[in-house]
């Protein structure tokens, strides 16, 4: 095997979004397995002229789970997350629909919006185009949309989307959702998250101005378990074809209670979903659970192997 590097791989680390130690361990694995690839780690929060010059000294690939911040690549093949303002939820859902994937019907909230007939029923979910962690996601009676437009959109300052409510409770009435984190279209974490108590009646939720319906809303407790459902994983893998330029996706999927059908709800193309070691992960998961996240699909080994494959195939 050639011991002289012929390609460069730059891994961009974003503090708070990932632990630097993850990338150090991935770098060590790549260097041991692929001497044809020289690996460096740089901060996404700093400009670095030395690294920029090195990066383009050979065919290179740049990998950043998060959106590019201060460091701007001088060239090469770049895989990075996208800023929320660059790829809002309506564009995200449009891409998924064009890829032929199952997503709920989606429409922009307008002051005089009235929805009648299929797929619309008594309740809808209203969510911001650039929201996260369940913020501003509400259950609303469909007939109340025009009356509540000003409140829901903060007087028109926040663009909102409307989707039909798809019930997704288990046999005990507890709402749940799946999260599949993928790297280049390969699963690296699969979990089922659910609330520990049955959800209230939909009418009660919709009557509450807060209308909290999202399982990931931080005001409610939730339980996370690992799972390996093949049909779920296959659907998550297919989402990568709608976002081929984004390396890390956090894909949220629900299963309709009445039919068992799976729906893609969002893919979090910002890439800020490396919750193996992010600050957010340390807030909401136990050390024991995080160890399980690393072990479920041999995270660091799989990441190293996928980066080797991508760098060899696509460095320019």
C-alpha positions as CSV (number, residue, x, y, z in Angstrom):
1,X,0.0,0.0,0.0
2,X,1.2,3.5,-0.8
3,X,2.6,5.1,2.4
4,X,2.7,8.6,0.9
5,X,-0.5,10.7,1.2
6,X,-2.2,11.5,-2.0
7,X,-5.4,13.2,-0.6
8,X,-6.2,15.5,2.2
9,X,-9.2,15.3,4.5
10,X,-10.1,18.3,6.7
11,X,-12.5,17.7,9.5
12,X,-14.1,20.9,10.9
13,X,-14.9,20.8,14.6
14,X,-17.7,23.0,15.9
15,X,-17.4,23.5,19.7
16,X,-20.7,22.8,21.6
17,X,-22.0,20.8,18.6
18,X,-19.5,18.0,18.9
19,X,-16.7,16.9,21.2
20,X,-13.2,17.4,19.7
21,X,-12.3,14.0,21.1
22,X,-14.6,12.3,18.6
23,X,-12.7,13.7,15.7
24,X,-9.3,13.0,17.2
25,X,-10.3,9.3,17.5
26,X,-11.7,9.3,14.0
27,X,-8.5,10.8,12.7
28,X,-6.4,8.2,14.4
29,X,-8.5,5.4,12.9
30,X,-8.2,6.9,9.4
31,X,-4.5,7.3,9.6
32,X,-4.1,3.7,10.7
33,X,-6.3,2.3,7.9
34,X,-5.6,4.8,5.1
35,X,-2.0,6.0,4.8
36,X,-2.9,7.6,1.4
37,X,-5.1,10.2,3.3
38,X,-3.6,13.0,5.4
39,X,-6.1,14.1,8.0
40,X,-6.2,17.5,9.8
41,X,-8.8,18.9,12.3
42,X,-9.5,22.6,12.3
43,X,-11.9,24.8,14.2
44,X,-15.1,25.8,12.3
45,X,-15.0,29.0,14.4
46,X,-11.6,30.3,13.2
47,X,-10.1,31.4,9.9
48,X,-6.9,29.6,9.2
49,X,-4.7,30.6,6.2
50,X,-2.2,27.8,6.9
51,X,-4.9,25.1,6.9
52,X,-6.4,26.6,3.8
53,X,-3.1,26.4,1.9
54,X,-2.6,22.8,3.1
55,X,-6.1,21.8,2.2
56,X,-5.7,22.5,-1.5
57,X,-2.1,21.2,-1.7
58,X,-3.6,17.8,-2.8
59,X,-7.1,16.7,-3.9
60,X,-9.1,17.3,-0.8
61,X,-12.4,16.7,1.0
62,X,-13.8,18.9,3.7
63,X,-16.2,17.4,6.2
64,X,-18.3,19.5,8.7
65,X,-21.5,18.2,10.3
66,X,-22.5,21.7,11.1
67,X,-22.8,24.7,8.7
68,X,-19.6,26.4,7.7
69,X,-18.9,29.4,10.0
70,X,-15.6,31.3,10.1
71,X,-13.5,28.7,8.2
72,X,-14.2,28.9,4.5
73,X,-12.6,26.1,2.4
74,X,-10.2,27.2,-0.4
75,X,-11.5,24.5,-2.6
76,X,-12.0,20.7,-2.6
77,X,-15.1,18.7,-2.2
78,X,-17.1,20.2,0.6
79,X,-19.7,18.4,2.7
80,X,-21.3,20.6,5.4
81,X,-24.6,21.3,7.1
82,X,-26.8,24.2,5.9
83,X,-27.9,27.2,7.9
84,X,-31.6,27.4,8.8
85,X,-32.1,30.5,6.7
86,X,-30.6,28.7,3.7
87,X,-32.8,25.6,3.9
88,X,-36.1,26.2,5.7
89,X,-38.6,23.5,6.5
90,X,-40.8,24.2,3.5
91,X,-37.9,23.8,1.1
92,X,-36.7,20.7,3.0
93,X,-40.2,19.1,2.7
94,X,-40.3,20.1,-1.0
95,X,-37.1,18.2,-1.6
96,X,-38.3,15.1,0.2
97,X,-41.6,15.2,-1.8
98,X,-39.7,15.5,-5.1
99,X,-37.6,12.5,-4.1
100,X,-40.9,10.5,-3.8
101,X,-40.7,10.1,0.0
102,X,-43.7,10.1,2.3
103,X,-44.2,13.4,4.0
104,X,-47.4,15.1,5.3
105,X,-49.2,17.6,3.1
106,X,-47.8,21.0,3.9
107,X,-49.0,24.6,3.2
108,X,-48.0,28.1,4.3
109,X,-50.2,29.7,6.9
110,X,-51.9,32.8,5.6
111,X,-54.4,35.2,7.2
112,X,-57.4,33.8,5.4
113,X,-56.4,30.1,5.1
114,X,-59.3,27.7,5.2
115,X,-58.7,24.0,4.7
116,X,-61.6,21.7,3.8
117,X,-61.5,18.0,2.7
118,X,-58.8,15.5,2.5
119,X,-56.1,15.4,3.8
120,X,-57.4,18.0,6.3
121,X,-59.5,17.0,9.2
122,X,-60.4,18.5,12.6
123,X,-56.9,19.3,13.8
124,X,-53.7,20.6,12.2
125,X,-50.1,21.2,13.4
126,X,-48.7,24.6,12.9
127,X,-44.9,25.0,13.0
128,X,-42.3,27.7,12.0
129,X,-40.3,27.3,8.9
130,X,-37.0,27.7,10.8
131,X,-37.9,26.2,14.2
132,X,-36.1,23.6,16.3
133,X,-36.7,21.5,19.4
134,X,-40.5,21.8,19.1
135,X,-40.5,25.6,19.6
136,X,-43.8,27.2,18.4
137,X,-45.1,23.8,17.2
138,X,-48.8,23.8,18.1
139,X,-51.9,21.7,17.7
140,X,-54.8,23.9,16.4
141,X,-58.4,23.3,15.4
142,X,-58.4,23.6,11.6
143,X,-61.4,25.9,11.6
144,X,-59.6,28.3,14.0
145,X,-56.6,29.0,11.7
146,X,-57.9,32.4,10.3
147,X,-58.9,33.6,13.7
148,X,-55.6,32.7,15.3
149,X,-53.3,33.8,12.4
150,X,-52.0,36.9,14.2
151,X,-51.2,35.0,17.4
152,X,-49.7,31.9,15.7
153,X,-47.4,33.9,13.4
154,X,-46.6,36.6,15.9
155,X,-48.4,39.3,13.9
156,X,-47.1,37.9,10.6
157,X,-43.4,38.2,11.6
158,X,-42.8,34.4,11.7
159,X,-43.5,32.3,8.6
160,X,-45.5,29.3,9.6
161,X,-46.4,26.0,8.0
162,X,-49.6,23.9,8.4
163,X,-49.8,20.1,8.2
164,X,-52.6,17.7,9.0
165,X,-52.3,16.1,12.4
166,X,-51.2,12.5,12.1
167,X,-51.9,10.6,15.3
168,X,-48.8,8.6,16.4
169,X,-49.5,7.1,19.8
170,X,-48.6,3.7,21.0
171,X,-51.0,1.0,22.5
172,X,-51.0,2.9,25.8
173,X,-51.8,6.3,24.2
174,X,-48.3,7.7,24.5
175,X,-47.0,9.8,21.6
176,X,-43.7,8.8,20.2
177,X,-41.3,9.6,17.3
178,X,-38.3,8.0,15.8
179,X,-34.9,9.7,15.3
180,X,-32.4,8.3,12.8
181,X,-29.1,10.1,12.5
182,X,-27.3,9.3,9.3
183,X,-23.9,9.9,7.9
184,X,-23.7,10.0,4.1
185,X,-27.0,8.0,4.1
186,X,-25.8,5.3,6.6
187,X,-27.5,5.0,10.0
188,X,-25.3,5.9,13.0
189,X,-28.0,6.1,15.6
190,X,-31.6,4.9,15.7
191,X,-33.9,5.7,18.6
192,X,-37.5,5.7,19.6
193,X,-38.5,8.6,21.9
194,X,-41.9,8.8,23.7
195,X,-43.6,10.6,26.4
196,X,-44.0,8.5,29.6
197,X,-47.7,9.3,30.0
198,X,-50.7,9.2,27.6
199,X,-51.3,12.4,25.7
200,X,-54.4,14.4,26.7
201,X,-57.4,14.5,24.4
202,X,-56.7,16.5,21.2
203,X,-59.5,18.9,22.0
204,X,-57.8,19.7,25.3
205,X,-54.5,20.3,23.7
206,X,-55.9,22.5,20.9
207,X,-57.9,24.6,23.5
208,X,-54.6,25.4,25.3
209,X,-53.0,28.5,23.7
210,X,-49.6,26.7,24.0
211,X,-51.0,23.7,22.2
212,X,-47.9,21.6,22.8
213,X,-47.9,18.6,20.6
214,X,-44.2,17.9,19.7
215,X,-42.7,14.9,21.5
216,X,-39.3,16.8,21.6
217,X,-40.7,19.9,23.3
218,X,-38.4,20.5,26.2
219,X,-41.3,21.3,28.6
220,X,-42.3,17.6,28.7
221,X,-40.4,14.5,29.8
222,X,-39.5,11.9,27.3
223,X,-37.9,8.5,27.3
224,X,-35.4,7.3,24.7
225,X,-34.8,3.7,23.7
226,X,-32.6,2.1,21.0
227,X,-34.3,0.3,18.1
228,X,-33.3,-1.4,14.8
229,X,-36.4,-1.6,12.6
230,X,-35.3,-2.3,9.1
231,X,-38.2,-0.5,7.3
232,X,-37.6,2.5,9.4
233,X,-33.9,2.5,8.7
234,X,-34.4,2.0,5.0
235,X,-36.7,5.0,4.8
236,X,-34.1,7.1,6.7
237,X,-31.4,6.0,4.3
238,X,-33.4,7.1,1.3
239,X,-33.6,10.7,2.7
240,X,-30.0,11.3,1.8
241,X,-30.8,11.4,-1.9
242,X,-32.8,14.5,-1.3
243,X,-29.8,16.2,0.4
244,X,-26.7,14.8,-1.3
245,X,-24.6,17.7,-0.2
246,X,-25.3,17.4,3.5
247,X,-23.3,14.7,5.3
248,X,-25.2,14.4,8.7
249,X,-29.0,14.3,8.9
250,X,-31.2,13.9,12.0
251,X,-34.3,12.4,10.5
252,X,-37.5,12.5,12.5
253,X,-40.1,9.8,11.5
254,X,-43.6,9.1,12.9
255,X,-45.7,6.0,12.6
256,X,-49.4,6.7,12.0
257,X,-51.4,4.9,14.7
258,X,-54.3,3.8,12.5
259,X,-52.4,2.5,9.5
260,X,-48.8,1.9,10.6
261,X,-47.6,4.1,7.7
262,X,-44.3,5.9,8.3
263,X,-43.9,9.6,7.5
264,X,-40.8,11.7,7.3
265,X,-41.4,14.9,9.4
266,X,-38.0,16.6,9.0
267,X,-34.3,15.9,8.4
268,X,-32.6,18.7,10.3
269,X,-30.2,19.6,7.5
270,X,-28.3,22.0,9.7
271,X,-26.4,18.9,10.8
272,X,-26.3,20.1,14.4
273,X,-27.5,16.7,15.5
274,X,-24.3,15.1,16.6
275,X,-25.9,14.3,19.9
276,X,-23.3,11.7,20.8
277,X,-21.2,14.4,22.4
278,X,-22.9,17.8,21.9
279,X,-23.6,20.1,24.8
280,X,-27.3,19.4,24.3
281,X,-26.7,15.6,24.6
282,X,-25.1,16.1,28.0
283,X,-28.2,18.0,29.1
284,X,-30.8,15.4,28.1
285,X,-29.1,12.0,28.2
286,X,-27.2,10.0,30.7
287,X,-23.5,8.9,30.3
288,X,-24.7,5.3,30.1
289,X,-27.1,6.1,27.3
290,X,-24.4,8.0,25.4
291,X,-22.1,5.1,25.6
292,X,-24.8,3.0,24.1
293,X,-25.1,5.5,21.3
294,X,-21.4,5.1,20.4
295,X,-21.8,1.3,20.6
296,X,-25.0,0.8,18.6
297,X,-23.4,1.0,15.2
298,X,-19.7,1.3,16.2
299,X,-19.9,5.0,15.6
300,X,-16.3,6.0,15.5
301,X,-15.2,3.1,13.3
302,X,-18.2,3.6,10.9
303,X,-17.4,7.3,10.7
304,X,-13.8,6.7,9.9
305,X,-14.6,4.1,7.2
306,X,-17.2,6.3,5.6
307,X,-14.8,9.3,5.5
308,X,-12.1,7.1,3.9
309,X,-14.5,5.9,1.3
310,X,-15.8,9.5,0.5
311,X,-12.3,11.0,0.4
312,X,-10.9,8.3,-1.9
313,X,-13.9,8.6,-4.2
314,X,-14.6,12.3,-4.3
315,X,-11.5,14.4,-3.2
316,X,-10.8,17.1,-5.8
